[in-house]
């Protein structure tokens, strides 16, 4: 999905992902701002948590590697039994 941004403007994308914030389950809103910022906030809340595109990339890689490692350990444990 391509999102077009104009300089100085932020684009908000409403997702169906949910988090628990302020005692309720709320949808996650993704805020994109040029040149390379991505923000996350809970719908109905004002606080935006900002990350750079590079930080998002590295966190995604870390999560993927950790998942693969857990799966390998699980298989190794099952083979040992």
Residue pairs with C-beta under 8 A, 6 or more apart in sequence:
3 11
3 13
3 32
4 11
5 11
5 32
5 33
5 34
7 34
8 34
9 33
9 34
10 31
10 32
10 33
10 39
11 31
11 32
11 33
12 29
12 30
12 31
12 32
13 29
13 30
13 31
13 32
14 27
14 29
14 43
15 27
15 28
15 29
15 30
16 27
17 27
17 28
18 25
18 26
18 27
18 28
19 25
19 26
19 28
19 42
20 26
21 42
21 45
22 42
22 44
22 45
24 44
26 42
26 43
26 44
26 45
27 42
27 43
28 40
28 41
28 42
28 43
29 40
29 41
29 42
29 43
30 38
30 39
30 40
31 38
31 39
31 40
31 41
31 48
32 38
32 39
33 39
36 52
36 53
36 54
37 50
37 51
37 52
37 53
38 50
38 51
38 52
38 53
38 56
39 48
39 49
39 50
39 51
40 48
40 49
40 51
41 47
41 48
41 49
51 59
